């Protein structure tokens, strides 16, 4: 007999995970350190210089000066609901961007990766992918059940990145916020804990040196490796 009042399954043996502590995250291609204005602001400002389009979908920027960027970063790293990381590409020996764990809800087991800004030198590199994998790995190892990605619905590169990284599409929140005086519909994506083991294996396969030829070209695409893990596909990317 069908239950006339169905409820969610019992979550047994689960306890709220810790908040991010800013531990350094290291891999083969990327190193993530807690964002430090004095150590990273000038280097990242130089990496972003001349590429104002990087900030098109961000709630901040572009920045008129290194001093202005430093002031923003100094304030940003003091916010309680953000854990910012600077991203270093180890192959290029250069700092190329930053990202944050945010909307941190240990009581719900939910955490988001966001506020991602990558300079052109970091975009489409193995370090960029590994940085996202390292942050996801930390969240699920810590005990989070849900790992979110949200972006402006018009930001198709971000939507493609989410899907490539194995996030499942969950829909659009219409007129969610106003950013820089403009309406933003927000696209939602997420990975849940039971999907992580398969995604971890996909990242391991893709990041393996054997997956790249002598010119550094990939043999298997990450999107192909994560396709079977995603439970839904962004319809805007399947046309």
Buried (B, 14 or more C-beta within 10 A) or exposed (E): EEEEEEEEEEEEEEEEBEBBEBEEBBBEBBBBBBBEBEEBBBBBBBBBEEBEEBBEBBEBBBBEEBEBBBBBBEEBBEEEEBBBBBBBBBEEEBBBBBBBBBBBBBEEBBBBBBBBBBBBBBBEBBBBBBBBBBBBBBBBEBBBBBBBBBBBBBBBEBBBBBBBBBBBBBEBBEEBEEBEEEEBEBBBBBBBBEBBEBBBEBBEBBBEEEBBEEEEEEEBEBBEBBBEBBEEEBEBBEE
